[in-house]
């Protein structure tokens, strides 16, 4: 997506290797998932503009306004429209064009869409502790079942994002007296790779203990190094290939259905949101939840806390009706 290049004109002669490494650092300024989303968004805008006989680069404010309106009419959420604007802005800047997301026409169009359509996003349901218990109980007694057992419990207890969960290697796991410590080297909110250690305590019940579940999966699958979660074929063969983040959502939906839940209500994120909601319901503090989830902002965590404690301190319950 980027056309940004190190400026060579005012520099002394430098090696090709130095130029290539510098370009590499520039490319890595943003996470690959973010860049992939931006490329996809920009591709969609260019195809739309060309299909309507309009110029995409540089884009006139009137063109952007029409594009946003068309997306809203098709049912796209304001959050998606905002991301499309960001992608368009990045593409223009990298190509040397001006792009003012604050232009009156663009700003008022987006504002009108938000007022008309609302800004609430459709969130998948959080998986609560009792849901997780039912899901692991419904898993088959197979190698695939062992993997899904470990994945669900570790994902829930660690409040991991899908990408974080599948990025784990055996070398990232460390046993201690209280349980397992998972070292997360990089995450969505830690793009510089500072890393953090996430405690996973032993469970109170053997069948829902995330530490034992992970140990059993690794032992039976014969995995001693490399990716923790891998594909398992229908013959029970364990791949060397790392599981994809999309596979996590499939595991969640498949397990939810087996437990009698509606799979359409849940996604891979339901493990992470479910841990925060369940912890809040059990009385965990905001700080403790943020330590586990790695959230930098309190805004999202407080949404989980609100949901988890909705009935705990309800003012209407004091009315004596």
N, C-alpha and C positions, 0 to 999 in steps of 0.2 A: 504493500500500500504506500510505503514511503518513497519519496523522491529526494529526501534529505541526504546530502552528501557532505563529507568533511571538505572544507574549503582548502584547495591546494595552491591557489594562485599566490597567496602571501606567505607561503611556507617554504622553508628550504627543502631540498630533496629528501623525501622520506621513503621508507621501504613500503613495498606493496603490502607486506604483512601488517604494518602499522595502520595503513589505511583501511584494510579489511577488518581488523580488530575494532577500529573506531566505529566503522559502520555497524558492526555487530552490536556494540554497546548502545548505539542509537536505536537500533531495532528492538533491543531488549528493554527499552525505557518503559514499555508497557507490557503487560502479561499477554501471552499468545492468545488466550481465550478472548481477551478484550479486543485485540487486533483482528481476530477472526470475525468477531461480531461486527466491528466497524466496517470491515471489507464487505461483509454480506449486506449490511445496511446501505452502504454507498452504492453497491451494485444494483440494489433494488431501486434506489432513487434514480440512477442513471437510466435504467431500463424504463422506468415510469416516464421520465422527462422525454426520452427519445420517442416513446410511444405516443406522446401527446404533442410532438413536434416542438418541444421546448429545449432550451440550452441548459445542460446540467453543470457545466464548468466553464466559467463561473456562473453560479445560479443567481438569478434576480430574486429579490424578496417576494415578488408576485408569484414566481414559480414555486418557491418554497411554501408560501401560503396556500397555494392550490394543492400542493402535494400533501400537506398536513391535513387539509380539509378532506381530501379523498381518503386518506388513511382512517380518519375519524369516522367517516361515513361507512367504511368497511368494518368498523368495530374494533379497530386497534385502540389500545389503552393509552392514556396520556403519558404514562411512563415510557412506553415504547416510542412514542413520538419524540419525547425529550432525548432518548438515546439516539434516534435517527438524526436529530439536529446536531448532537455532539459529533457523530460520525461525519456528517457533512462539513462541519466546521474544521475538524482535524484534516480531512482530505483537502479542503481548500487551502488551509494554511501551509500544508506540506507541498502544495503545488504553487505557492507564491501568490494566491488570490486572497482578496479581502472577503470575509464572511462575517457579518454582524448578526449574531443570534438575538441581540437586543433590539434589532430594527423594529420600529413601531408596528409595521404590518405583521411581521412574524410573531412578535410578542402578543399582540392583540388577538391574532388568530388562535394561538395556543391557549391564551387565557380564556377565550370564548369557548373553546373545546372543553377545557377543564370545568368551566361553569355548567356547560350543557350536559356533559357526559359523566362528570364526577371524577375524582382522582383515586377512589378506592380500588385496589388491585385484588383480583381473585386469588386468595391464598389457599393452598392445599391444607387439609386438616393436619393437625399435629398428632403424632402417635404417642399416646400416653403409656405409662408403665403397664397397665393392665392389657393394653393392646399388644405390646411387645411380648408379654408373657403368652398370650393366646397365639401369636404368630409363630414363636419358636416351638411351641408345643405342637403345632400343626405341620411342622417340617418333616419330610420323609427321613427315614433312617438310612441315608445313603451318603456318599462322599459329597455330593452336591448339597445335601441337607446340612452336613457339617459346616461346609463353607458359608452357606447362607446364615446358619446359626451364629457363627462367629462374626460375620459381617453386620448383621442386624444389631447384635448386642454391643459390639465395639463402636459402631456408628452412633448408636443411641447414647451409650455411657459417655463417649468422648465428644458428643455434639459435633461430629465431623461433617464438613461439607462433602459432597460426593467426590470431588476432585482430590480432597485431602485424604479420604479413606482409601482410594485406589492407588494413591501415590506412596503408601507406606511400604517399606521394606522390612525384612526380618531384623536387619541391623538397627532399625529405629525403635525396637522394642527392648525394654530393660525391666527385669523382674526385681522387685524389692519386697520387703516384709509386708507392706500394706497392700501390695498389688502390682500392677504393671505401669511403667512410665513410658509414654509414647512421645518420641521426639518428632515434632513436626517442623521440617526444615524450611518450608515456604508455604504460604497460604494467600488467599485473596487479599487479606488485610496486612500481609507481610511480604510484599513483593521484593524487598531487599534481601530476604532470606536470613533475617536475624534469628529466626527459629524460636520455638518455645516447647517446654515439656508439659505434657498433659497427663495428670494422674488418672488411672483407671483402677478403682478399688475392687477387691474381691466382692462378689455378690453374696447376698445372704442365703440364696438358694442355689444349689449346684446347677440346676437346669437353666438358670438365668445369669450365671456368673460370666461376665465377658472375658475375664482372664483365662478361666478354664476352657471356655469355648474356643478362644484363639489358640491356646496351647494344643488342644485336641485336634483342631483342624490342621495345624502345621505338622503335628506328629504323624497323623494318619496319611496325610498327603505327601509326606516325605520332603517337606520344604525346609531347608536349613539356611537359605540365604536368598536374597533378591525379593521380588514382589510377594507380599503377603497374600493378596487376593488375586486369584488367577481363574481363567476359564476352565471348566470341567466339561468334557464332551459326554455324549449319551452312553458311552461305554465305560465311563468312570476314569478316563485318562485326564491327568492334570497337565495343563499347558504350561509352558514357560512364560507365556505371554501375560502381561499385566491386564487385569480386568478394566474395562472402560468405565467412565463415570456414568454413562447411560445405562450400563448393566445394573448399577446400584438401584436405579429407579425401577427396573424390571423385577429385581429381587423383592423390593418393597411391595410392589403391586401384586406380584404372584403370591407372596406370603400373606398379604392382607386378605386376598380372596380366599385362600385356604383356611383362614381364621374366621371367615364369615363376614368380613368387612367389605365395603364397596371399594374396589381398587381405584376407581376414578377419583376418589376423594384424597388420595395420597400420592406422594412423590418421594424422591430421594431426600428432599429437604425436610420431609416429615419426621425423620430421625432427629435432626438437629433442633427443629422447632419443638419437637415433642420432649426432648430432654429439658429444654429451658422451661417449658410450660409445666412439666411434671415436677421439676425442682422447685419452681415458684409455688406450686400447689402444696408441696411438702414443707414449705417454710424457709427455703434457701434464700439468702440475701441477694440483692442485686449485684453486689460486688462478687460474691461467690459464683453466681451464674456467669458473669462476664469473664471471670478467670477461666472457667471451663470452656466457654464458647469462643473466647478470643475476640469478642466484640469490642470495638474501640469507642463506639457511640452507645449511649443509653437508650436512644429512641426505639430501636427494634427490640431490645431486651425488655423494655417496659411494656411493649405490646404483648410479649409472651407472659410477663408477670401479671398484667391486667387480666389476660384470659385465664391464667391458672388460679388466680385469687378472686375471680369475679364474685363468688358467693361468700368468700371468707369474711368480708367486712362490708356487708351490704347495708347501706343506710335505710333503705326501704323496709328492711326486716325489723327495724326498731319502731315502726309506726303502729304496731298493734292491730293491724287490720284483720 
